[in-house]
Amino acid sequence: MKYSIIIPVYNEGKNILKLSHLIKKNLKNKIYEVIFVDDNSNDNSKDESKKIKFKNFKYFIRKKKKDLSESCIDGIKLSKFNNIVIMDGDLQHQPSCLFKMMNEYEKKKPNILVGTRNFKNLKGLHFMRKIMSLFLIFLINIFLKKKTNDPMSGFFIIQKRLFYRIENRLYKKGFKILTDIIYSSNKINIIDLSINFQKRKKNKSKMSLKILFHILILILSKKINTFTF
């Protein structure tokens, strides 16, 4: 299989080059492209991106309003392969897990494979941030029905054709594109794969009251709209 790896970034200048080398190191036997989608960073991200010399690595700068979900969607639309990997650019999502995730995806052939966090052994996540994540997962499971152990994960593989099938039902804003996708249809085959998440490198959590607001609105919108297909 061939993969397009979409990495939304904002002010990740200290991570971009290292992340690029780690991806290349861990995917020697895979066919893939990497698409960084920069939400118009105001640090040195753009300068660091020019140091990436791998031909299958691309760097796009969005001039639109900053939004993580929209960055992921723009990246998907720029991609050329049929299997899409979404991952963060802060090194919490380890490139060493990519090969394992891809192999499981190829073996099981789901619509979506979710890299799930083990909250009992999660490194580098502040206690209150951990409690907030668990609370939001609880709300999602109660109001929308449990479909995965970690609907808040930002590390997953999805079939591009599934994205286009449900695109017009997506909320398309905020922080958690996976939640938006999996609750836009009741006919999605999802499998979980537990992976190790690392401490965020050189940056801070993007969670804010604005993002929390969008997550709550997303949950409400999916509750109101029940999809039977």
C-alpha positions in Angstrom: 0.0 0.0 0.0 1.0 3.6 -0.5 0.5 6.3 2.1 0.1 10.0 2.4 1.2 11.2 5.8 -0.5 14.5 6.8 1.1 16.5 9.5 -0.6 19.7 10.6 1.9 22.1 12.3 2.0 25.4 14.0 5.2 26.8 15.5 6.9 23.4 15.4 10.2 24.8 14.1 12.2 22.9 16.7 10.6 19.6 15.7 10.1 19.6 11.9 13.6 18.6 10.8 14.0 15.9 13.4 10.5 14.5 12.7 11.3 14.3 9.0 14.5 12.3 9.5 12.8 9.9 12.0 10.0 9.2 9.5 12.4 8.5 6.7 14.5 6.3 9.1 11.4 4.2 10.1 9.7 3.8 6.8 12.5 2.5 4.6 10.4 -0.3 3.0 7.2 1.7 2.5 6.0 3.9 -0.3 4.8 7.2 1.0 4.7 11.0 0.8 4.8 13.4 3.8 2.7 16.6 3.6 3.3 19.2 6.3 0.5 21.7 6.5 1.6 24.8 8.3 -1.0 27.1 9.8 1.1 30.2 8.9 3.5 29.7 11.8 5.2 32.8 13.3 8.4 31.0 14.5 11.2 29.6 12.3 9.1 26.7 11.0 9.3 27.9 7.4 13.0 28.3 7.5 13.5 24.8 9.0 11.2 23.3 6.3 13.7 24.5 3.7 16.3 22.2 5.2 14.2 19.1 4.4 15.9 17.7 1.3 13.8 14.5 0.8 11.9 14.6 -2.5 8.7 12.9 -1.1 8.4 15.5 1.6 6.2 18.6 0.9 5.5 21.7 2.9 2.4 23.9 2.4 1.5 27.1 4.2 -2.1 27.9 4.9 -3.1 31.6 4.8 -6.6 30.8 6.1 -7.8 31.1 9.6 -5.8 28.8 11.9 -7.6 25.5 12.5 -6.2 22.0 13.0 -9.1 20.1 11.5 -9.1 22.3 8.4 -5.4 21.8 8.1 -5.9 18.1 8.1 -8.6 18.3 5.5 -6.5 20.6 3.2 -3.7 18.0 3.5 -5.9 15.2 2.5 -7.1 17.1 -0.5 -3.4 17.7 -1.5 -2.5 14.1 -1.1 -1.9 11.7 -4.0 -2.3 8.3 -2.3 -5.4 6.4 -1.1 -4.3 5.7 2.4 -4.0 8.7 4.7 -2.0 8.9 8.0 -2.8 11.8 10.3 -0.2 12.6 13.0 1.0 15.5 15.1 4.2 17.4 14.5 5.3 17.7 18.2 6.9 14.2 18.4 4.2 12.9 20.8 3.3 10.6 18.0 6.4 8.5 17.5 7.5 7.8 13.9 8.7 4.4 15.2 5.0 3.4 15.5 4.2 4.2 11.9 5.5 0.9 10.5 3.5 -1.1 13.1 0.4 0.8 12.4 0.7 0.4 8.6 1.3 -3.3 8.9 -1.8 -3.8 11.1 -3.8 -1.6 8.7 -2.7 -3.7 5.7 -3.4 -6.9 7.6 -6.9 -6.1 8.9 -8.0 -3.6 6.1 -10.3 -1.5 8.3 -11.7 1.9 7.2 -9.9 3.5 10.1 -7.1 2.3 12.3 -6.7 4.4 15.5 -3.5 4.7 17.4 -4.9 4.6 21.0 -3.3 6.0 24.1 -2.9 4.1 27.4 -4.0 6.7 29.9 -2.6 4.5 32.8 0.9 4.8 31.4 0.9 8.1 29.5 4.2 10.0 29.6 4.4 13.7 29.7 0.7 14.6 29.9 -0.2 17.1 32.6 -2.7 15.7 35.2 -5.4 18.2 34.4 -5.0 17.6 30.6 -5.3 13.9 31.2 -8.5 14.4 33.3 -9.9 16.6 30.6 -9.2 14.1 27.9 -10.8 11.3 29.9 -13.8 13.4 30.6 -14.4 14.3 27.0 -14.0 10.6 26.0 -16.6 9.8 28.6 -19.0 12.4 27.1 -18.4 11.1 23.6 -19.1 7.5 24.7 -22.2 8.4 26.6 -23.8 10.7 24.1 -22.6 9.2 20.8 -21.9 5.5 21.5 -18.5 4.0 21.9 -16.7 3.2 18.6 -13.0 3.3 19.8 -11.1 3.4 23.0 -9.7 6.8 22.0 -11.9 9.0 19.8 -9.7 11.9 20.8 -6.6 10.5 19.3 -4.8 12.5 16.6 -2.8 9.5 15.3 -4.7 7.4 12.8 -4.9 5.9 9.3 -8.0 6.3 7.1 -9.1 5.4 3.7 -9.3 8.5 1.5 -12.5 7.2 -0.2 -14.2 7.1 3.3 -13.2 10.8 3.9 -14.8 11.9 0.6 -17.9 9.8 1.2 -18.6 11.6 4.5 -17.0 15.0 3.8 -20.3 16.9 3.5 -21.3 15.7 7.0 -18.2 16.9 8.8 -18.1 19.7 11.3 -14.7 20.6 10.0 -13.6 22.9 12.8 -11.6 22.6 16.0 -9.1 20.1 17.4 -10.3 16.6 16.9 -10.8 15.6 13.3 -11.0 11.8 14.2 -14.1 12.3 16.4 -15.7 14.3 13.5 -15.0 11.5 11.0 -16.0 8.5 13.0 -19.3 10.0 14.1 -20.3 11.1 10.6 -21.4 7.6 9.6 -22.6 4.5 11.3 -21.0 2.2 8.8 -17.3 2.5 9.5 -15.1 -0.4 10.3 -12.7 0.8 13.1 -9.9 -1.0 14.8 -7.7 0.1 17.7 -4.0 -0.4 18.1 -2.4 0.6 21.4 0.8 2.6 20.9 3.2 4.5 23.0 2.8 8.2 23.2 5.8 10.3 24.2 6.1 13.6 26.0 5.4 16.6 23.8 8.8 18.0 22.5 9.7 21.7 22.3 6.1 22.9 22.4 3.0 23.1 24.6 -0.5 21.6 24.4 -2.8 23.3 21.9 -5.9 22.7 24.1 -7.7 25.9 25.0 -11.2 27.1 25.9 -11.9 27.9 22.3 -10.9 24.3 21.2 -12.9 22.8 24.1 -15.9 24.8 23.0 -15.6 23.4 19.4 -15.3 19.9 20.8 -18.5 20.3 22.8 -20.3 21.8 19.8 -19.0 18.8 17.7 -20.5 16.3 20.2 -23.8 18.2 20.2 -23.9 18.3 16.4 -23.3 14.6 16.0 -25.9 13.8 18.7 -28.5 15.9 16.8 -27.6 14.4 13.4 -28.0 10.6 13.4 -26.4 9.0 10.4 -27.7 5.7 9.1 -25.3 5.3 6.3 
